[in-house]
């Protein structure tokens, strides 16, 4: 029972009751932590600290929402498995119209049934953040050359061995060519 209550709390925080809002722009801010992703049963990030800014513009027949996020997720590096904070940011727009029945087939347009008085934006925040994470997560210390880990040392040694093998192959040339080269240098 406690688990369900906790999950309800997470999504309730993201319910915006727009019926009582005046026409015009309204700003909302959310701080996204790991608990938010747990409620979606998504456990890709060890931890996260993301600020989400939502501007809801209420018009006479529709709503326009602009979502923006910026922050970091704590994830393992794809090359070294070293944990690090990966900076992420992104934005999406959503138009909310009213119609006969609920429809969210289009990712930029949401149709709510007439008489609806609130909108749950948690799904949009979730998707916006997840889609903003790069496919390859590389520790910034790798590019800078400041990261020192066992894995990186092993990778460096392996690539050096490969380079040595390549240069040895080049040294082992065909003896017939050597004879020809000698003729050229003997002149």
Buried (B, 14 or more C-beta within 10 A) or exposed (E): EEEEEEBEEBBEEBEBEBEEBEEEEBEBEBEBBBEBBEBBEEEEBEEBEBEBBBBBBBEEEEBBBBBBBBBBBBBBBEBBEBEBBBEBEBEBEBBBEBEEEEEEEEEEBBBBEEEEEEBEBBEBBBBBBBEBBEEEBBBEBBEEEEBEBEEBEEBEEEEEEEEEEEEEEEEEEEEEEEEEEEEEEEE
